[in-house]
Amino acid sequence: MTATALTGIGLLVTHDPEVGDLRDAALVIEDERIVWVGPSAQVPDADDGTDMDGRCVIPGFVDSHTHVVFAGDRAAEFEARMTGQPYTAGGIRSTTIATRAATDDELLGHAANLLAEMLAGGTTTTEIKTGYGLSTVDEQRCAQVAARLTDEVTFLGAHVVPAEYADRPDDYVELVAGPMLAAAAPYCRWVDVFCETGAFDVDQARTVLSAGRAAGLGLRVHANQLSPGPGVQLAVELGAASADHCTHLVDADIDALAGSATVATLLPGAEFSTRSPYPDARRLLDAGVTVALATDCNPGSSYTSSMAFCIALAVRETGMSPAEALWAATAGGARALRRDDIGVIRLGARADLVALEAPTPVHLAYRPGVPLVAATWKDGQPLSA
C-alpha cells in the first residue's frame, strides 16, 4: 500500500472532538483511509507527499439531499416565481413528463454532469433520490441510474401523485408501497416521502414509510417545507434518519427532534429559489437538535449544486455561525446518512478532503460565489487541483 502525506496545512478542520482544529498540520492517507493526523513537524515517512502551502483543509462536503436524476428544464417556472408567482409542488409533474421521455443514458449523463459540478465544488458524498419517474418502470430505472453514481440512493416514489392517479391518490399509494417499492428497493438504501399539503398526508406517508422499512430501507422524510404539518413528528416517531426542509416548525416539532436521533436537514437553496421564509437554524441548534445542510439540487425549487453557496445562505439567513454551517455541511450530512466514516478527518475515516484557497473556512460564507476549492480528494485520490 502507498502512503501519501499532505503537509503544510495552514489550518486543518477535523470535526473530531478529541483533536479539534490543528494549525501547521499534516495527515497521511493509505488505502483510501486517513492513518495519521498531527503537526507537520512530526509527520511520519510516506511514499509521496503534497505541500499544501498553508491552505486550509476541511472534510469533504456531504450532500445528503439531492434530486439529480431528471430531464428537462424549469427555468420558466423560476422566472415566474421571481415575478411574484408562489411556489407549489405541482411543477414536479412537468419534470416527470420529461424524465419518462428520456433514455437511461440521457438521465445518467445529466446526473453525472451535476455530480462533476458537485465534486469540483468539494462535495465528496452525494445522496440521490428518485421521484421524477412516478411509475414502476421509471422509478426502477431512475434508481438504477442513481445506483451507478452513489451508494446513497433513496426511493421517492411518493414525491407527488402523478396526473394519471390525480383522482385516485390512495391507489397510487398502494402502487408505491407495493410493486413500485419492490422494483426500486434493490438499488436503494433509503425510502422517502413528501409529507405535505398537495403531496401526501400523514396516513399515506406512514403507509409508504412502513412498507419501505419492511423492505429493509432506512427512512427519510420531506417535512414541513410549505407549512406546519405532521411530517417532522412522523419522522421522529418512525425513527427516520432525517427530516428534511424543517422550514415551518412549532415548539412540539423542535421538542420531538431534540429528544431523538433524527437529524433536521435544512435546504436553504430551496428558500432562496422560491422566495420562501428561511428555516430558523438558531432555534434548532439552541434546543440541541442535530442539524445538517444539503443543496436539494433539483430543477424546480433549488437548482444549485454548490454546498458552499448553501453554507453562505445558512450563515446569512438562518442564524448559523460559519463553524456551525460547515459542521452541518460535513459531519451533519454524515449524521443524516447515519455514516461515521465521512464528514470528519480522523484515524480510519475515508480520505475525503477539500483544500480551500483560503486561510479559514469562514471564507466560504465571507466570499460567497467565489470558487475557493483548490483541490478535492475522494477516497484518498486527488480529483482536482
C-alpha beads as a LAMMPS data file, in Angstrom:
LAMMPS data file: protein, C-alpha beads

385 atoms
384 bonds

1 atom types
1 bond types

-500.0 500.0 xlo xhi
-500.0 500.0 ylo yhi
-500.0 500.0 zlo zhi

Masses

1 110.0

Atoms # bond

1 1 1 0.000 0.000 0.000
2 1 1 1.169 3.507 -0.869
3 1 1 1.166 6.167 1.819
4 1 1 0.679 9.815 0.843
5 1 1 1.366 12.724 3.175
6 1 1 -0.327 16.114 2.937
7 1 1 1.907 18.599 4.745
8 1 1 1.989 22.342 5.263
9 1 1 -1.722 22.587 6.040
10 1 1 -2.301 26.041 7.465
11 1 1 -5.474 25.044 9.286
12 1 1 -6.862 21.514 9.470
13 1 1 -10.531 21.369 10.472
14 1 1 -11.090 17.793 11.666
15 1 1 -14.539 17.805 13.341
16 1 1 -13.009 15.191 15.634
17 1 1 -13.738 16.445 19.181
18 1 1 -10.675 14.642 20.509
19 1 1 -8.379 16.504 18.111
20 1 1 -10.125 19.760 17.223
21 1 1 -8.610 22.166 14.720
22 1 1 -4.854 21.972 14.096
23 1 1 -2.517 24.659 12.775
24 1 1 0.574 23.872 10.671
25 1 1 -0.785 20.345 10.351
26 1 1 -0.333 17.242 8.255
27 1 1 -2.098 13.979 7.570
28 1 1 -1.249 10.680 5.947
29 1 1 -3.503 8.700 3.605
30 1 1 -3.156 4.984 2.998
31 1 1 -5.547 2.645 1.202
32 1 1 -8.341 5.270 0.924
33 1 1 -8.222 5.991 4.667
34 1 1 -6.637 8.508 6.982
35 1 1 -3.941 6.769 9.019
36 1 1 -2.216 9.694 10.760
37 1 1 -3.114 13.270 11.771
38 1 1 -0.852 15.717 13.595
39 1 1 1.687 18.551 13.380
40 1 1 3.631 18.892 10.133
41 1 1 6.888 18.714 12.065
42 1 1 6.048 15.200 13.252
43 1 1 4.671 13.667 10.059
44 1 1 5.934 10.103 9.532
45 1 1 7.680 8.993 6.372
46 1 1 5.421 8.402 3.382
47 1 1 5.893 7.181 -0.179
48 1 1 4.956 10.559 -1.622
49 1 1 3.577 13.852 -0.464
50 1 1 1.979 17.169 -1.311
51 1 1 2.784 20.507 0.291
52 1 1 -0.495 22.359 0.868
53 1 1 1.355 25.680 1.080
54 1 1 -0.656 26.955 4.042
55 1 1 -4.096 26.200 2.635
56 1 1 -6.989 25.269 4.883
57 1 1 -8.146 21.631 4.642
58 1 1 -11.641 20.508 5.651
59 1 1 -13.638 17.278 5.333
60 1 1 -15.385 16.789 2.006
61 1 1 -18.933 18.103 1.909
62 1 1 -21.688 15.538 2.441
63 1 1 -24.780 16.467 0.421
64 1 1 -27.495 14.341 1.989
65 1 1 -30.475 15.538 -0.081
66 1 1 -30.474 15.808 -3.890
67 1 1 -32.753 15.017 -6.835
68 1 1 -30.232 14.962 -9.687
69 1 1 -31.742 12.154 -11.800
70 1 1 -34.131 14.057 -14.047
71 1 1 -34.611 15.504 -17.505
72 1 1 -35.956 18.824 -18.704
73 1 1 -35.677 22.422 -17.591
74 1 1 -37.876 24.609 -15.398
75 1 1 -36.222 27.984 -15.870
76 1 1 -39.555 29.481 -16.953
77 1 1 -41.069 28.392 -13.620
78 1 1 -38.200 30.078 -11.766
79 1 1 -38.660 33.235 -13.804
80 1 1 -42.365 33.245 -12.969
81 1 1 -41.623 32.952 -9.250
82 1 1 -39.205 35.837 -9.477
83 1 1 -42.055 37.950 -10.855
84 1 1 -44.356 37.111 -7.972
85 1 1 -45.994 33.738 -8.570
86 1 1 -45.904 31.416 -5.499
87 1 1 -44.163 28.044 -5.428
88 1 1 -46.279 24.885 -5.276
89 1 1 -45.328 21.222 -5.584
90 1 1 -47.195 20.864 -8.882
91 1 1 -44.211 21.701 -11.069
92 1 1 -42.767 18.280 -10.250
93 1 1 -45.205 16.781 -12.757
94 1 1 -43.609 18.682 -15.659
95 1 1 -40.243 17.159 -14.787
96 1 1 -41.902 13.748 -14.617
97 1 1 -43.048 14.067 -18.236
98 1 1 -39.532 14.925 -19.395
99 1 1 -37.904 12.239 -17.255
100 1 1 -40.180 9.497 -18.547
101 1 1 -39.331 10.519 -22.117
102 1 1 -35.562 10.487 -21.553
103 1 1 -33.340 7.482 -22.145
104 1 1 -31.306 5.903 -19.381
105 1 1 -28.116 7.254 -20.979
106 1 1 -29.557 10.759 -21.076
107 1 1 -30.535 10.576 -17.415
108 1 1 -27.139 9.170 -16.444
109 1 1 -25.217 11.730 -18.451
110 1 1 -27.084 14.677 -16.990
111 1 1 -26.827 13.400 -13.415
112 1 1 -23.126 12.633 -13.863
113 1 1 -22.536 16.203 -15.053
114 1 1 -24.201 17.554 -11.928
115 1 1 -22.114 15.260 -9.730
116 1 1 -18.988 16.501 -11.515
117 1 1 -20.031 20.055 -10.600
118 1 1 -20.505 18.952 -7.018
119 1 1 -17.141 17.235 -6.867
120 1 1 -15.394 20.292 -8.272
121 1 1 -17.099 22.278 -5.523
122 1 1 -15.872 19.948 -2.779
123 1 1 -18.800 17.538 -2.387
124 1 1 -17.423 14.036 -1.945
125 1 1 -20.591 12.167 -0.880
126 1 1 -23.988 12.707 -2.505
127 1 1 -27.369 11.193 -1.739
128 1 1 -29.613 10.863 -4.810
129 1 1 -33.378 10.433 -4.781
130 1 1 -35.682 9.001 -7.394
131 1 1 -39.053 10.711 -7.629
132 1 1 -39.386 12.018 -11.167
133 1 1 -40.436 8.727 -12.742
134 1 1 -43.578 8.090 -10.677
135 1 1 -44.325 4.815 -12.453
136 1 1 -42.965 1.413 -11.572
137 1 1 -40.738 1.124 -14.636
138 1 1 -39.477 4.712 -14.465
139 1 1 -38.814 4.720 -10.739
140 1 1 -36.872 1.487 -11.147
141 1 1 -34.712 2.865 -13.924
142 1 1 -34.128 6.138 -12.033
143 1 1 -32.964 4.056 -9.065
144 1 1 -30.687 2.049 -11.345
145 1 1 -29.176 5.238 -12.774
146 1 1 -28.635 6.712 -9.312
147 1 1 -27.013 3.496 -8.085
148 1 1 -24.351 3.875 -10.787
149 1 1 -23.342 7.179 -9.202
150 1 1 -23.662 6.719 -5.421
151 1 1 -24.245 4.176 -2.672
152 1 1 -26.738 6.583 -1.056
153 1 1 -29.848 6.079 -3.214
154 1 1 -33.303 6.984 -1.925
155 1 1 -36.620 5.710 -3.307
156 1 1 -39.014 8.669 -3.556
157 1 1 -41.939 7.233 -5.465
158 1 1 -44.080 9.232 -3.029
159 1 1 -42.901 12.590 -4.374
160 1 1 -46.271 13.730 -5.726
161 1 1 -49.282 11.906 -7.150
162 1 1 -48.826 11.705 -10.944
163 1 1 -51.514 13.053 -13.248
164 1 1 -52.909 9.626 -14.150
165 1 1 -53.701 8.996 -10.475
166 1 1 -54.946 12.503 -9.653
167 1 1 -58.422 11.219 -8.754
168 1 1 -57.122 8.031 -7.118
169 1 1 -54.364 9.047 -4.691
170 1 1 -54.880 6.045 -2.405
171 1 1 -54.464 3.713 -5.381
172 1 1 -51.177 5.432 -6.118
173 1 1 -50.017 4.998 -2.534
174 1 1 -50.828 1.295 -2.843
175 1 1 -48.725 1.137 -6.013
176 1 1 -45.812 2.972 -4.373
177 1 1 -45.851 0.795 -1.266
178 1 1 -46.198 -2.383 -3.318
179 1 1 -44.899 -3.078 -6.857
180 1 1 -43.002 0.204 -7.257
181 1 1 -41.113 -0.232 -3.994
182 1 1 -40.337 -3.851 -4.839
183 1 1 -38.879 -2.803 -8.205
184 1 1 -36.744 0.058 -6.839
185 1 1 -35.645 -1.280 -3.442
186 1 1 -32.784 -3.496 -4.692
187 1 1 -30.966 -0.346 -5.828
188 1 1 -31.748 1.804 -2.785
189 1 1 -30.625 2.302 0.790
190 1 1 -33.430 4.675 1.802
191 1 1 -37.133 5.431 1.320
192 1 1 -38.531 8.961 1.455
193 1 1 -41.957 10.621 1.205
194 1 1 -43.097 14.201 0.637
195 1 1 -45.463 14.639 3.590
196 1 1 -47.062 17.943 2.695
197 1 1 -50.314 19.574 1.592
198 1 1 -50.511 18.924 -2.144
199 1 1 -48.434 15.761 -1.859
200 1 1 -49.110 13.016 0.759
201 1 1 -50.955 13.218 4.058
202 1 1 -49.692 11.648 7.263
203 1 1 -51.551 8.344 6.837
204 1 1 -50.349 7.936 3.267
205 1 1 -46.817 8.825 4.307
206 1 1 -46.896 6.326 7.148
207 1 1 -48.032 3.589 4.743
208 1 1 -45.136 4.229 2.366
209 1 1 -42.500 4.580 5.075
210 1 1 -43.667 1.454 6.899
211 1 1 -43.526 -0.535 3.665
212 1 1 -40.045 0.780 2.958
213 1 1 -38.848 -0.152 6.418
214 1 1 -40.298 -3.655 5.988
215 1 1 -38.293 -3.893 2.753
216 1 1 -35.099 -3.140 4.695
217 1 1 -34.716 0.536 3.770
218 1 1 -33.851 3.373 6.129
219 1 1 -36.294 6.251 6.437
220 1 1 -36.155 9.905 5.381
221 1 1 -38.997 12.432 5.235
222 1 1 -39.643 15.660 3.328
223 1 1 -41.232 17.507 6.231
224 1 1 -42.761 20.904 6.992
225 1 1 -41.487 22.660 3.891
226 1 1 -44.523 24.636 2.770
227 1 1 -46.478 24.890 6.013
228 1 1 -46.669 23.436 9.528
229 1 1 -47.734 19.818 9.474
230 1 1 -47.196 16.301 10.787
231 1 1 -44.054 15.422 8.811
232 1 1 -41.410 16.151 11.442
233 1 1 -43.208 14.330 14.210
234 1 1 -43.916 11.372 11.923
235 1 1 -40.197 11.214 11.085
236 1 1 -39.281 11.157 14.780
237 1 1 -41.995 8.633 15.640
238 1 1 -40.753 6.194 12.994
239 1 1 -37.070 6.750 13.769
240 1 1 -36.206 8.349 10.434
241 1 1 -32.586 9.311 9.920
242 1 1 -33.556 12.759 8.713
243 1 1 -36.459 15.181 8.475
244 1 1 -35.675 17.473 5.570
245 1 1 -36.637 21.132 4.992
246 1 1 -37.990 21.869 8.518
247 1 1 -38.987 25.357 7.403
248 1 1 -42.237 25.700 9.350
249 1 1 -41.894 24.273 12.856
250 1 1 -43.904 24.557 16.048
251 1 1 -42.466 24.035 19.518
252 1 1 -43.639 20.400 19.596
253 1 1 -41.667 19.672 16.420
254 1 1 -38.482 21.057 17.916
255 1 1 -39.035 19.204 21.171
256 1 1 -39.516 15.965 19.232
257 1 1 -36.342 16.469 17.202
258 1 1 -34.315 17.441 20.269
259 1 1 -35.246 14.207 22.017
260 1 1 -34.442 11.983 19.044
261 1 1 -31.692 10.788 16.736
262 1 1 -33.477 12.301 13.718
263 1 1 -31.401 14.992 12.018
264 1 1 -33.032 18.214 10.860
265 1 1 -31.663 18.743 7.354
266 1 1 -32.029 22.329 6.185
267 1 1 -32.140 23.187 2.491
268 1 1 -31.724 26.965 2.225
269 1 1 -31.264 26.797 -1.546
270 1 1 -34.965 25.985 -1.764
271 1 1 -35.933 29.083 0.203
272 1 1 -33.615 31.180 -1.962
273 1 1 -35.146 29.853 -5.173
274 1 1 -38.769 30.003 -4.041
275 1 1 -38.614 33.262 -2.085
276 1 1 -39.955 31.446 0.952
277 1 1 -39.115 32.115 4.614
278 1 1 -35.839 30.558 5.707
279 1 1 -35.786 27.951 8.500
280 1 1 -34.626 29.074 11.924
281 1 1 -31.452 27.086 12.489
282 1 1 -30.641 29.031 15.663
283 1 1 -33.829 27.821 17.298
284 1 1 -33.000 24.220 16.401
285 1 1 -29.371 24.391 17.498
286 1 1 -30.161 26.095 20.775
287 1 1 -32.619 23.274 21.524
288 1 1 -29.904 20.659 20.949
289 1 1 -31.168 19.385 17.595
290 1 1 -28.584 17.903 15.218
291 1 1 -28.661 19.975 12.019
292 1 1 -27.401 19.150 8.531
293 1 1 -27.192 21.279 5.393
294 1 1 -27.806 19.999 1.868
295 1 1 -28.412 21.528 -1.562
296 1 1 -31.756 19.922 -2.511
297 1 1 -30.352 20.101 -6.050
298 1 1 -33.376 19.757 -8.346
299 1 1 -34.714 21.513 -11.457
300 1 1 -37.663 23.213 -9.813
301 1 1 -37.037 24.621 -6.360
302 1 1 -33.253 24.594 -5.815
303 1 1 -31.160 24.196 -8.934
304 1 1 -27.779 24.576 -7.266
305 1 1 -25.026 22.000 -6.843
306 1 1 -22.980 24.214 -4.512
307 1 1 -22.687 23.316 -0.845
308 1 1 -20.551 26.435 -0.368
309 1 1 -23.474 28.562 -1.553
310 1 1 -25.776 26.799 0.909
311 1 1 -23.285 27.421 3.715
312 1 1 -23.293 31.127 2.862
313 1 1 -27.107 31.181 2.860
314 1 1 -27.242 29.331 6.173
315 1 1 -24.917 31.835 7.807
316 1 1 -26.632 34.889 6.334
317 1 1 -30.251 33.784 6.601
318 1 1 -30.789 31.012 9.186
319 1 1 -28.770 32.149 12.191
320 1 1 -25.896 29.678 11.954
321 1 1 -22.306 30.640 12.684
322 1 1 -19.748 29.818 9.970
323 1 1 -18.394 26.959 12.095
324 1 1 -21.873 25.533 12.683
325 1 1 -22.715 25.724 8.997
326 1 1 -19.504 23.958 7.995
327 1 1 -20.162 21.188 10.534
328 1 1 -23.719 20.828 9.246
329 1 1 -22.483 20.546 5.649
330 1 1 -19.967 17.829 6.512
331 1 1 -20.392 15.936 9.794
332 1 1 -24.078 16.869 9.948
333 1 1 -24.698 15.437 6.495
334 1 1 -22.902 12.276 7.540
335 1 1 -25.186 12.001 10.586
336 1 1 -28.199 12.423 8.293
337 1 1 -26.920 9.415 6.314
338 1 1 -26.024 7.568 9.516
339 1 1 -22.386 7.418 8.493
340 1 1 -19.343 7.881 10.755
341 1 1 -16.652 7.379 8.110
342 1 1 -17.204 10.658 6.236
343 1 1 -17.613 14.320 7.166
344 1 1 -14.724 14.084 9.620
345 1 1 -10.917 13.894 9.486
346 1 1 -9.737 11.263 11.948
347 1 1 -7.950 7.928 12.002
348 1 1 -9.836 5.334 9.998
349 1 1 -12.156 7.779 8.248
350 1 1 -12.360 7.874 4.481
351 1 1 -9.836 10.274 2.986
352 1 1 -12.460 12.630 1.537
353 1 1 -10.879 16.056 1.810
354 1 1 -11.111 19.577 0.436
355 1 1 -8.309 22.131 0.281
356 1 1 -9.505 25.739 0.246
357 1 1 -7.758 28.674 -1.367
358 1 1 -8.364 30.492 1.892
359 1 1 -6.841 30.663 5.374
360 1 1 -10.038 29.522 7.133
361 1 1 -13.413 28.037 6.143
362 1 1 -15.086 31.279 7.258
363 1 1 -14.297 32.447 3.719
364 1 1 -16.964 30.063 2.366
365 1 1 -19.570 32.471 3.767
366 1 1 -17.382 35.594 3.741
367 1 1 -16.729 35.298 -0.018
368 1 1 -19.993 33.856 -1.405
369 1 1 -19.957 32.774 -5.008
370 1 1 -16.151 32.657 -5.218
371 1 1 -14.706 29.251 -6.227
372 1 1 -12.456 28.621 -3.223
373 1 1 -11.908 24.863 -3.674
374 1 1 -8.290 24.374 -4.690
375 1 1 -8.308 20.571 -4.645
376 1 1 -10.560 17.653 -3.694
377 1 1 -9.633 14.151 -2.586
378 1 1 -12.167 11.334 -2.839
379 1 1 -11.243 8.010 -1.245
380 1 1 -7.679 9.265 -0.993
381 1 1 -7.359 10.170 -4.650
382 1 1 -6.786 13.780 -5.781
383 1 1 -9.533 14.674 -8.223
384 1 1 -8.949 18.363 -8.912
385 1 1 -6.206 20.872 -8.352

Bonds

1 1 1 2
2 1 2 3
3 1 3 4
4 1 4 5
5 1 5 6
6 1 6 7
7 1 7 8
8 1 8 9
9 1 9 10
10 1 10 11
11 1 11 12
12 1 12 13
13 1 13 14
14 1 14 15
15 1 15 16
16 1 16 17
17 1 17 18
18 1 18 19
19 1 19 20
20 1 20 21
21 1 21 22
22 1 22 23
23 1 23 24
24 1 24 25
25 1 25 26
26 1 26 27
27 1 27 28
28 1 28 29
29 1 29 30
30 1 30 31
31 1 31 32
32 1 32 33
33 1 33 34
34 1 34 35
35 1 35 36
36 1 36 37
37 1 37 38
38 1 38 39
39 1 39 40
40 1 40 41
41 1 41 42
42 1 42 43
43 1 43 44
44 1 44 45
45 1 45 46
46 1 46 47
47 1 47 48
48 1 48 49
49 1 49 50
50 1 50 51
51 1 51 52
52 1 52 53
53 1 53 54
54 1 54 55
55 1 55 56
56 1 56 57
57 1 57 58
58 1 58 59
59 1 59 60
60 1 60 61
61 1 61 62
62 1 62 63
63 1 63 64
64 1 64 65
65 1 65 66
66 1 66 67
67 1 67 68
68 1 68 69
69 1 69 70
70 1 70 71
71 1 71 72
72 1 72 73
73 1 73 74
74 1 74 75
75 1 75 76
76 1 76 77
77 1 77 78
78 1 78 79
79 1 79 80
80 1 80 81
81 1 81 82
82 1 82 83
83 1 83 84
84 1 84 85
85 1 85 86
86 1 86 87
87 1 87 88
88 1 88 89
89 1 89 90
90 1 90 91
91 1 91 92
92 1 92 93
93 1 93 94
94 1 94 95
95 1 95 96
96 1 96 97
97 1 97 98
98 1 98 99
99 1 99 100
100 1 100 101
101 1 101 102
102 1 102 103
103 1 103 104
104 1 104 105
105 1 105 106
106 1 106 107
107 1 107 108
108 1 108 109
109 1 109 110
110 1 110 111
111 1 111 112
112 1 112 113
113 1 113 114
114 1 114 115
115 1 115 116
116 1 116 117
117 1 117 118
118 1 118 119
119 1 119 120
120 1 120 121
121 1 121 122
122 1 122 123
123 1 123 124
124 1 124 125
125 1 125 126
126 1 126 127
127 1 127 128
128 1 128 129
129 1 129 130
130 1 130 131
131 1 131 132
132 1 132 133
133 1 133 134
134 1 134 135
135 1 135 136
136 1 136 137
137 1 137 138
138 1 138 139
139 1 139 140
140 1 140 141
141 1 141 142
142 1 142 143
143 1 143 144
144 1 144 145
145 1 145 146
146 1 146 147
147 1 147 148
148 1 148 149
149 1 149 150
150 1 150 151
151 1 151 152
152 1 152 153
153 1 153 154
154 1 154 155
155 1 155 156
156 1 156 157
157 1 157 158
158 1 158 159
159 1 159 160
160 1 160 161
161 1 161 162
162 1 162 163
163 1 163 164
164 1 164 165
165 1 165 166
166 1 166 167
167 1 167 168
168 1 168 169
169 1 169 170
170 1 170 171
171 1 171 172
172 1 172 173
173 1 173 174
174 1 174 175
175 1 175 176
176 1 176 177
177 1 177 178
178 1 178 179
179 1 179 180
180 1 180 181
181 1 181 182
182 1 182 183
183 1 183 184
184 1 184 185
185 1 185 186
186 1 186 187
187 1 187 188
188 1 188 189
189 1 189 190
190 1 190 191
191 1 191 192
192 1 192 193
193 1 193 194
194 1 194 195
195 1 195 196
196 1 196 197
197 1 197 198
198 1 198 199
199 1 199 200
200 1 200 201
201 1 201 202
202 1 202 203
203 1 203 204
204 1 204 205
205 1 205 206
206 1 206 207
207 1 207 208
208 1 208 209
209 1 209 210
210 1 210 211
211 1 211 212
212 1 212 213
213 1 213 214
214 1 214 215
215 1 215 216
216 1 216 217
217 1 217 218
218 1 218 219
219 1 219 220
220 1 220 221
221 1 221 222
222 1 222 223
223 1 223 224
224 1 224 225
225 1 225 226
226 1 226 227
227 1 227 228
228 1 228 229
229 1 229 230
230 1 230 231
231 1 231 232
232 1 232 233
233 1 233 234
234 1 234 235
235 1 235 236
236 1 236 237
237 1 237 238
238 1 238 239
239 1 239 240
240 1 240 241
241 1 241 242
242 1 242 243
243 1 243 244
244 1 244 245
245 1 245 246
246 1 246 247
247 1 247 248
248 1 248 249
249 1 249 250
250 1 250 251
251 1 251 252
252 1 252 253
253 1 253 254
254 1 254 255
255 1 255 256
256 1 256 257
257 1 257 258
258 1 258 259
259 1 259 260
260 1 260 261
261 1 261 262
262 1 262 263
263 1 263 264
264 1 264 265
265 1 265 266
266 1 266 267
267 1 267 268
268 1 268 269
269 1 269 270
270 1 270 271
271 1 271 272
272 1 272 273
273 1 273 274
274 1 274 275
275 1 275 276
276 1 276 277
277 1 277 278
278 1 278 279
279 1 279 280
280 1 280 281
281 1 281 282
282 1 282 283
283 1 283 284
284 1 284 285
285 1 285 286
286 1 286 287
287 1 287 288
288 1 288 289
289 1 289 290
290 1 290 291
291 1 291 292
292 1 292 293
293 1 293 294
294 1 294 295
295 1 295 296
296 1 296 297
297 1 297 298
298 1 298 299
299 1 299 300
300 1 300 301
301 1 301 302
302 1 302 303
303 1 303 304
304 1 304 305
305 1 305 306
306 1 306 307
307 1 307 308
308 1 308 309
309 1 309 310
310 1 310 311
311 1 311 312
312 1 312 313
313 1 313 314
314 1 314 315
315 1 315 316
316 1 316 317
317 1 317 318
318 1 318 319
319 1 319 320
320 1 320 321
321 1 321 322
322 1 322 323
323 1 323 324
324 1 324 325
325 1 325 326
326 1 326 327
327 1 327 328
328 1 328 329
329 1 329 330
330 1 330 331
331 1 331 332
332 1 332 333
333 1 333 334
334 1 334 335
335 1 335 336
336 1 336 337
337 1 337 338
338 1 338 339
339 1 339 340
340 1 340 341
341 1 341 342
342 1 342 343
343 1 343 344
344 1 344 345
345 1 345 346
346 1 346 347
347 1 347 348
348 1 348 349
349 1 349 350
350 1 350 351
351 1 351 352
352 1 352 353
353 1 353 354
354 1 354 355
355 1 355 356
356 1 356 357
357 1 357 358
358 1 358 359
359 1 359 360
360 1 360 361
361 1 361 362
362 1 362 363
363 1 363 364
364 1 364 365
365 1 365 366
366 1 366 367
367 1 367 368
368 1 368 369
369 1 369 370
370 1 370 371
371 1 371 372
372 1 372 373
373 1 373 374
374 1 374 375
375 1 375 376
376 1 376 377
377 1 377 378
378 1 378 379
379 1 379 380
380 1 380 381
381 1 381 382
382 1 382 383
383 1 383 384
384 1 384 385
